[in-house]
Amino acid sequence: MINLETPRKHRTLVDQAHQMAMNMLRPISRKYDRAEHEYPKELDMLAALIDGVSSSGASEGAGATGVSAEKPAARRDDDGRSRNGANLASVLSVTEMCWGDTGLLLAMPRQGLGNAAIASVADADQQARYEGLWAAMAITEPGTGSDSANITTTAVKDGDEYVLNGEKIFVTSGERAGAVVVWATLDKTLGRAAIKSFVVRRDNPGMKVERLEHKLGIRASDTAVITFTDCRVPAEDLLGTPEIDVKAGFGGAMATFDNTRPLVAAMAIGCARAALDLTRDLLEQAGVVIDYDRPGRLQSAAAAKFLQMEADWEGARLLMLQAAWMADNRKPNSLEASMSKAKAGRVGSDITLSCVELCGTLGYSENELLEKWARDSKILDIFEGTQQIQQLIVARRVLGLSSAQLR
């Protein structure tokens, strides 16, 4: 049975992640928010520290590379206890790192969402071959909106290679990463089932970074537009199996989202927690005391609002933990992954904006990081599937309807 307290085996990892966030990310947060597109060199040292922790085994695969649908993480002990594995470790550590800075976490070498896609879909040989690679993920296209099933980028088999043609937008770490996981269709007439993902390395001819976007938030993270013009990719860099299983539909591709959406939920939860912590301190400095032993209706409006936000935050956090725990224990978690992402995305955005309001001029000015966290949190309700898409997925799962039956 699931226990939603932080597992004892992960407490050291959580503490280390919090210390990194507090001492290494938070101090440079404003610097790289202002210096958009400038690479945070301090992250190289932090990435080396994370690699050291990972190689020691203390992290149990925490981070983007730790999530997996195929690793034997679901083994149960003889006494029937469930396993708290890499997925849970990942969301716990990501939460702490985003308490420090979400944009810097997204800019972390070898921790891109493409790495999570590789961990979720790649076979054992590919896992070994891509070890140490920093991979961005390219899904969104002009005109496709939030429906990943409408991908128009094509991949045509030519001997021992695939030839990719198309355009991807909003590619996080698209310029800095050493490779990009590109979603493309092998046959448009077969719909969702023909969509596969490919690892396209930086030096592959035909791949070009067209421009970097200027953004509302997560400005420390580069966001690129990338085009593929007769881009040749070795057949061995197609993730998973090349066979098109019409009956399986989009399931193989969606397995990536089932593992990465709890990570995005963790980002929102970490950012919201940072805003709550600072807001509580600022309110107390202003003489507003939050009493957890009294009902909100008997306290000031500001204190009552804060208690309501903390309750919403806790609900989002528990959904995130449930989705990650289910992945660790090989339980289908598509519904829970979408629920956690939808809840955390909305709660994160609502909380950070409400904290700005509660703190007045301090919240709105750049003297504190509250306004930055409000800007950063908005993307977490959008990428990896918007709020509306997540609600649609949840409705389909609950009602037992297909995408054709409920649009």
Secondary structure, DSSP 8 states (H G I E B T S, - for coil): ----S--HHHHHHHHHHHHHIIIIIGGGHHHHHHSTT---THHHHHHHHHHHHHHHTTTTT-STTT--SSSS-----TT------HHHHHHHHHHHHHHH-HHHHHTSTT-SHHHHHHHHH--HHHHHHTTT--EEEE---TTTTT-GGG---EEEEETTEEEEEEEEEEEETTTTSSEEEEEEES-GGGGGGGEEEEEEETT-TTEEEEEE---SS-TTS-EEEEEEEEEEEEGGGB-S-----TTTTTHHHHHHHHHHHHHHHHHHHHHHHHHHHHHHHHHHHTT----TTS-GGGS-HHHHHHHHHHHHHHHHHHHHHHHHHHHHTT---HHHHHHHHHHHHHHHHHHHHHHHHHTHHHHHSTTSSHHHHHHHHHGGGTTTS-HHHHHHHHHHHHHT--TTT--
